[in-house]
Amino acid sequence: MKHHIRLAAAFFAGVALTIAYHVRAEPQAQPAAPLGAAAPNDADRDAITRTAREFADAFNKGDSKAIAGMYTENAESREADGRSFVGRDAIEKAYADFFKANAGAKIEVLVKSVRFPAKDLAVEEGLLRLSQGPKDLPATTAYVAIHSREGGQWKIALSSEGPEGQDRLEDLDWLLGEWATKGMEDGVKLSFARDPKKALITGTFTRTPQGKDPGSASIRIALDPETGQIRSWGFEDDGAHSQSLWVCDGKSWVLDSRGVLADGTPTAERIVLQRVAADVITWRAIDRVVGDTSLTDTQPMRLTRTANPK
């Protein structure tokens, strides 16, 4: 049983984790306006956030014309792949081509900040989270949008996406909530939540074998400040511990884990975490080694979401 718990903690150490959409404006402290800058007001800030929501709604409907209408006549859109589109007509065609090639894509816009450096000028920054379907893992890119007020309306004059392939904790938001197995002798429960004060995801694991006391483990997931990659640290209730590097291949998260049992025996394994559906995941341990002994791979364990994040 302890070995099963250790596998879970390794998952935790490992779990120690732009298209369905909801705009989520994440309030952050706004910097004081510099001398000469326009004083922001709630109505202007709400208007910018509303534009983000309207953009996401239009994107998820595949409405390239509506998206282009949010830009100024001579606006510029800079894509993550390095391409640029200048002018409302070019932007509309670019989105129309994208929707044709990516049917069913959905986007979520996470507004991180809005500031007003000058009169009739606003700078919006945040993240775009793109998904291609319920089985695909969402990916995020950073964006900046510069808005200009024309005729009393805010329009996008320039939008720019950051490079792809950077790890962000927001890539794991789909994992937040509570998960549990069904129809197994050993009941397994997982729970993940955002730390309210720190850039962390915390998790707990509980396994309850029939007729035995439950075993538990905890996990902390964060960006490694040295490498910029997602890394997790797992701790079991008997003193064993491990850490994992997270790598995403587009379909699964693979957690390369190294740890130590409570008696000091070194361990290594890879955890494969796969999204089967919007509310269903599987995980399995492969390439397992305890001390000098190689172990067989585990069968995929299927877990269903039982509660959304609070």
Backbone torsions as a table, in degrees:
resi	resn	phi	psi	omega
1	MET	NA	-40.7	179.1
2	LYS	-60.8	-34.6	179.6
3	HIS	-66.7	-38.2	177.0
4	HIS	-63.2	-41.3	179.0
5	ILE	-62.7	-39.8	-179.0
6	ARG	-63.8	-36.6	177.2
7	LEU	-62.3	-40.7	-180.0
8	ALA	-65.7	-41.0	-179.6
9	ALA	-66.1	-33.6	176.7
10	ALA	-65.3	-39.8	175.7
11	PHE	-60.1	-42.1	178.9
12	PHE	-66.4	-41.2	178.4
13	ALA	-62.3	-37.9	174.1
14	GLY	-74.1	-45.1	-177.9
15	VAL	-72.7	-21.0	176.8
16	ALA	-59.8	NA	NA
17	LEU	NA	NA	NA
18	THR	NA	NA	NA
19	ILE	NA	NA	NA
20	ALA	NA	136.7	-168.5
21	TYR	-134.8	143.7	169.0
22	HIS	-145.5	128.5	173.9
23	VAL	-76.4	133.7	177.8
24	ARG	-127.7	107.2	175.9
25	ALA	-82.9	118.2	-176.7
26	GLU	-98.0	107.7	-175.4
27	PRO	-64.3	132.7	175.4
28	GLN	-136.1	158.2	178.3
29	ALA	-63.1	126.6	-179.2
30	GLN	-90.7	136.1	179.9
31	PRO	-66.0	150.7	177.8
32	ALA	-64.1	142.0	-179.3
33	ALA	-66.3	130.6	178.7
34	PRO	-68.8	164.8	178.9
35	LEU	-58.1	132.9	179.1
36	GLY	91.1	-11.5	179.7
37	ALA	-84.9	156.4	179.7
38	ALA	-74.1	141.1	177.5
39	ALA	-75.7	121.0	-178.7
40	PRO	-71.2	155.6	173.9
41	ASN	-133.5	162.5	-175.0
42	ASP	-62.0	-34.5	-178.6
43	ALA	-64.6	-41.8	178.6
44	ASP	-67.7	-42.2	179.9
45	ARG	-64.3	-40.5	177.9
46	ASP	-64.4	-36.1	179.8
47	ALA	-65.5	-40.0	178.2
48	ILE	-66.0	-44.7	178.9
49	THR	-63.0	-37.6	178.6
50	ARG	-64.6	-36.8	177.0
51	THR	-61.8	-40.0	177.2
52	ALA	-61.5	-42.2	179.3
53	ARG	-65.8	-41.3	179.5
54	GLU	-66.6	-36.3	176.6
55	PHE	-61.2	-47.4	-179.1
56	ALA	-63.3	-42.0	179.2
57	ASP	-61.4	-44.4	179.7
58	ALA	-66.1	-41.2	179.0
59	PHE	-59.7	-46.5	-176.2
60	ASN	-71.5	-14.7	173.0
61	LYS	-94.2	-5.8	-177.0
62	GLY	70.3	30.1	-175.0
63	ASP	-96.5	86.7	-178.5
64	SER	-66.9	-31.4	-179.9
65	LYS	-66.7	-42.6	178.8
66	ALA	-64.2	-40.2	178.4
67	ILE	-63.1	-47.7	-179.8
68	ALA	-59.8	-33.1	179.6
69	GLY	-66.8	-14.8	177.6
70	MET	-82.7	-10.1	-178.5
71	TYR	-97.7	157.8	172.1
72	THR	-70.7	165.3	-175.9
73	GLU	-57.0	-40.8	-177.0
74	ASN	-111.0	31.3	-177.5
75	ALA	-66.6	165.2	177.4
76	GLU	-127.3	135.7	176.7
77	SER	-119.0	119.3	-179.6
78	ARG	-107.5	120.4	-175.0
79	GLU	-88.9	163.8	-178.6
80	ALA	-64.6	-26.4	-178.8
81	ASP	-84.9	3.9	176.5
82	GLY	99.7	-11.4	179.3
83	ARG	-75.8	151.0	176.9
84	SER	-128.9	143.3	178.1
85	PHE	-126.6	125.1	-174.7
86	VAL	-114.3	127.5	179.9
87	GLY	98.9	147.5	-175.7
88	ARG	-60.6	-40.0	-179.0
89	ASP	-64.7	-41.8	-179.6
90	ALA	-66.8	-37.2	178.8
91	ILE	-66.2	-42.0	178.3
92	GLU	-61.2	-44.0	-179.7
93	LYS	-65.6	-38.7	179.9
94	ALA	-61.7	-43.6	179.0
95	TYR	-69.9	-37.8	177.8
96	ALA	-61.4	-42.0	177.9
97	ASP	-64.3	-39.7	179.8
98	PHE	-62.9	-47.7	-178.1
99	PHE	-63.5	-34.4	178.8
100	LYS	-66.2	-36.8	-177.5
101	ALA	-87.5	-13.9	-174.3
102	ASN	-133.8	58.1	-179.3
103	ALA	-59.5	133.8	177.7
104	GLY	89.7	-2.6	179.2
105	ALA	-66.8	143.1	-179.7
106	LYS	-130.6	152.8	-178.0
107	ILE	-131.9	149.3	173.6
108	GLU	-126.4	134.7	-179.9
109	VAL	-110.0	123.0	177.5
110	LEU	-109.9	102.3	-179.0
111	VAL	-77.0	119.9	-178.8
112	LYS	-94.6	-38.1	-178.4
113	SER	-158.9	153.2	173.3
114	VAL	-136.9	126.6	178.3
115	ARG	-134.7	161.9	-174.1
116	PHE	-125.8	89.5	-175.8
117	PRO	-75.6	-17.4	-179.5
118	ALA	-157.0	168.0	179.6
119	LYS	-60.1	133.9	177.6
120	ASP	60.8	26.1	179.1
121	LEU	-136.4	131.4	179.6
122	ALA	-133.8	144.7	177.4
123	VAL	-119.1	119.9	179.5
124	GLU	-110.0	134.1	177.7
125	GLU	-130.7	148.0	179.5
126	GLY	178.6	-155.7	-178.6
127	LEU	-127.6	144.0	171.4
128	LEU	-107.6	126.0	179.0
129	ARG	-111.6	116.5	-175.3
130	LEU	-110.2	137.0	174.9
131	SER	-138.2	147.8	-177.6
132	GLN	-101.1	-9.9	-179.1
133	GLY	170.9	170.7	-175.9
134	PRO	-65.1	-21.2	179.6
135	LYS	-91.0	-17.3	-177.0
136	ASP	-86.0	146.2	177.1
137	LEU	-80.0	132.2	178.4
138	PRO	-69.8	150.9	177.7
139	ALA	-128.7	146.7	-177.3
140	THR	-117.2	149.0	170.3
141	THR	-133.7	148.3	176.5
142	ALA	-78.8	150.7	177.8
143	TYR	-140.8	157.0	171.4
144	VAL	-131.8	131.7	176.3
145	ALA	-125.2	126.5	176.9
146	ILE	-102.1	121.9	-177.2
147	HIS	-105.3	141.6	175.8
148	SER	-122.5	138.2	179.6
149	ARG	-88.3	121.5	179.5
150	GLU	-125.5	120.9	179.2
151	GLY	57.4	33.8	178.9
152	GLY	84.6	0.1	-179.8
153	GLN	-117.9	142.5	176.8
154	TRP	-84.2	127.7	177.7
155	LYS	-126.2	151.9	178.4
156	ILE	-81.8	120.3	177.6
157	ALA	-93.2	-31.3	179.6
158	LEU	-151.5	131.4	172.6
159	SER	-127.3	142.0	-176.6
160	SER	-144.2	130.0	175.9
161	GLU	-99.1	142.9	176.6
162	GLY	-77.1	176.3	-178.9
163	PRO	-66.3	151.6	177.9
164	GLU	-84.9	165.3	172.6
165	GLY	90.2	4.7	177.2
166	GLN	-88.9	134.5	177.7
167	ASP	-71.5	138.0	174.9
168	ARG	-142.6	144.5	177.9
169	LEU	-61.0	-27.9	179.1
170	GLU	-61.3	-21.0	176.2
171	ASP	-65.0	-14.9	-178.9
172	LEU	-106.2	6.4	-178.2
173	ASP	-58.7	-30.5	179.9
174	TRP	-63.6	-19.8	-178.3
175	LEU	-86.3	-12.3	-176.9
176	LEU	-65.2	145.5	-179.4
177	GLY	122.2	-160.9	-177.6
178	GLU	-119.9	141.8	-176.5
179	TRP	-133.0	151.4	179.5
180	ALA	-153.3	152.2	173.8
181	THR	-81.0	161.3	176.7
182	LYS	-131.2	137.8	174.7
183	GLY	71.0	23.2	177.3
184	MET	-109.9	149.1	177.8
185	GLU	-62.6	-43.4	176.7
186	ASP	-93.4	111.9	178.1
187	GLY	-76.2	133.0	-179.6
188	VAL	-123.6	133.5	177.4
189	LYS	-128.8	137.1	175.2
190	LEU	-122.4	147.6	178.2
191	SER	-144.6	132.1	180.0
192	PHE	-131.0	139.7	-179.2
193	ALA	-149.4	153.7	174.1
194	ARG	-78.2	135.7	171.9
195	ASP	-69.1	127.5	-175.2
196	PRO	-68.7	-17.5	-174.8
197	LYS	-118.6	-17.1	-175.2
198	LYS	-128.0	161.1	179.0
199	ALA	-80.1	70.4	-176.0
200	LEU	-140.1	152.6	163.5
201	ILE	-114.1	128.7	178.0
202	THR	-110.2	150.3	-178.5
203	GLY	-145.8	160.8	174.7
204	THR	-133.8	150.6	177.7
205	PHE	-129.5	134.7	176.9
206	THR	-135.4	128.1	173.8
207	ARG	-118.0	131.5	-178.4
208	THR	-122.7	92.7	177.0
209	PRO	-67.4	150.0	179.0
210	GLN	-60.8	126.8	176.3
211	GLY	74.4	10.2	-179.2
212	LYS	-129.0	163.5	177.1
213	ASP	-70.1	145.4	179.0
214	PRO	-69.9	152.8	173.1
215	GLY	-116.0	152.6	-175.1
216	SER	-141.5	162.3	176.2
217	ALA	-150.2	159.1	178.1
218	SER	-127.9	162.4	-177.0
219	ILE	-145.5	149.8	172.9
220	ARG	-129.1	127.8	-177.2
221	ILE	-118.5	132.3	-177.7
222	ALA	-156.5	169.7	171.8
223	LEU	-81.8	131.1	175.9
224	ASP	-70.5	118.5	-176.2
225	PRO	-65.1	-20.6	-179.2
226	GLU	-82.4	-41.6	-174.5
227	THR	-106.1	-18.3	-176.3
228	GLY	76.6	10.1	179.1
229	GLN	-99.7	158.3	178.2
230	ILE	-76.1	131.4	179.5
231	ARG	-137.9	151.2	180.0
232	SER	-133.9	156.5	-179.6
233	TRP	-129.1	124.7	-177.2
234	GLY	-114.8	145.4	-177.4
235	PHE	-136.6	126.6	179.6
236	GLU	-97.6	161.1	-176.1
237	ASP	-72.0	-11.7	177.9
238	ASP	-98.3	3.6	178.5
239	GLY	103.9	-13.0	175.8
240	ALA	-65.1	152.8	-179.4
241	HIS	-152.1	162.7	-178.9
242	SER	-160.9	165.8	172.9
243	GLN	-140.0	153.5	-174.2
244	SER	-138.7	145.5	171.6
245	LEU	-100.0	130.4	-176.8
246	TRP	-97.3	131.2	177.2
247	VAL	-132.3	129.6	-178.9
248	CYS	-105.1	130.5	177.3
249	ASP	-104.0	11.9	-179.3
250	GLY	97.7	-31.6	179.3
251	LYS	-112.0	-28.0	-177.1
252	SER	-141.9	157.9	165.6
253	TRP	-99.7	127.1	177.6
254	VAL	-109.4	123.0	-175.3
255	LEU	-106.6	109.9	178.6
256	ASP	-86.1	108.3	-168.0
257	SER	-113.4	140.1	172.2
258	ARG	-131.2	138.6	-177.4
259	GLY	-156.0	-174.1	-179.8
260	VAL	-140.3	130.9	174.8
261	LEU	-72.7	171.5	-178.5
262	ALA	-62.1	-25.3	-180.0
263	ASP	-92.8	5.9	177.4
264	GLY	94.6	-2.0	179.6
265	THR	-70.1	127.9	-180.0
266	PRO	-73.8	150.0	179.7
267	THR	-134.9	157.0	176.0
268	ALA	-153.3	146.1	176.4
269	GLU	-172.7	169.0	172.5
270	ARG	-119.9	133.7	177.8
271	ILE	-105.1	128.2	178.2
272	VAL	-105.5	112.4	-179.7
273	LEU	-107.0	118.0	-175.0
274	GLN	-124.7	139.7	176.5
275	ARG	-91.5	113.4	-178.1
276	VAL	-87.5	-36.0	177.3
277	ALA	-154.1	178.1	-177.1
278	ALA	-56.3	-34.4	-177.0
279	ASP	-123.3	25.8	179.1
280	VAL	-137.7	132.1	176.4
281	ILE	-131.3	159.9	170.0
282	THR	-128.7	150.2	171.7
283	TRP	-141.7	146.5	178.6
284	ARG	-147.7	154.4	179.0
285	ALA	-105.4	130.1	179.2
286	ILE	-129.4	167.1	178.5
287	ASP	51.3	47.3	-174.6
288	ARG	-85.1	136.5	177.0
289	VAL	-138.5	130.0	174.2
290	VAL	-123.4	114.2	-173.5
291	GLY	64.7	-121.2	177.2
292	ASP	-104.3	9.9	-174.2
293	THR	-106.3	127.9	174.7
294	SER	-87.9	136.4	-179.3
295	LEU	-112.1	157.1	178.7
296	THR	-71.8	156.5	177.4
297	ASP	-68.5	148.6	176.0
298	THR	-83.6	159.8	173.3
299	GLN	-77.2	149.2	178.3
300	PRO	-58.1	133.0	176.2
301	MET	-101.7	126.2	-175.0
302	ARG	-96.9	127.5	178.8
303	LEU	-126.0	142.7	-179.5
304	THR	-115.2	139.8	179.0
305	ARG	-66.5	128.7	179.5
306	THR	-108.3	-16.4	178.7
307	ALA	-157.0	140.1	176.7
308	ASN	-79.9	161.5	178.8
309	PRO	-60.9	145.6	-177.7
310	LYS	-81.1	NA	NA
